[in-house]
Amino acid sequence: MVAADVLAFLREQSIGQFDVVVADPPRVGLGPDVCRELLRVRPRRLVYVSCNALSQIDDARTLASGYQLTELRGYDMFPQTPHMEALAVFERR
């Protein structure tokens, strides 16, 4: 585990540095810059937890050039609210 700005940290990493990356971004999602860096460093698998399906969809579209969505599940972590968590697993193509 690393406590750092994600974009700055990823920019310092070399290709193939990670087998698996677990991401749990804020509601705005990873964003295009972080997604591009993930595509560049090419982890074998991305595990992406999201509290906002719309931002996760945007990120998935960006990641689709290098990754295939292999699993997607919704979790009702807060049953008295309309919010859902989504867990997506992406495998490198």
C-alpha positions, 0 to 999 in steps of 0.5 A, spaced: 500 500 500 502 506 498 499 513 500 501 518 494 497 522 489 495 516 484 497 520 478 504 522 480 505 515 483 503 511 476 507 516 472 514 514 476 512 506 475 515 502 469 511 498 465 510 491 468 511 493 475 504 490 478 501 484 477 494 487 480 492 494 481 486 495 486 482 502 485 477 505 489 477 512 487 472 517 489 465 518 486 468 522 480 472 516 478 479 515 476 479 520 470 482 519 463 489 521 466 490 515 471 486 511 466 492 512 461 497 511 466 494 504 468 494 503 460 501 505 460 504 501 466 500 495 464 498 491 470 495 484 468 489 485 472 485 491 475 480 490 480 476 497 480 471 498 486 466 504 485 460 508 488 458 511 482 457 507 476 457 512 471 464 514 472 466 507 472 463 506 465 467 512 463 473 509 466 471 502 463 471 505 456 478 508 456 480 502 459 477 498 454 483 499 449 487 495 453 483 491 458 477 486 457 471 487 463 471 479 465 466 480 472 462 486 474 457 485 480 453 490 484 453 490 492 448 493 496 452 496 502 448 501 504 441 498 504 437 504 506 439 508 501 439 508 493 447 507 493 450 501 490 457 499 490 460 496 483 466 491 483 469 490 476 475 486 474 479 487 468 484 483 465 489 485 460 488 483 453 
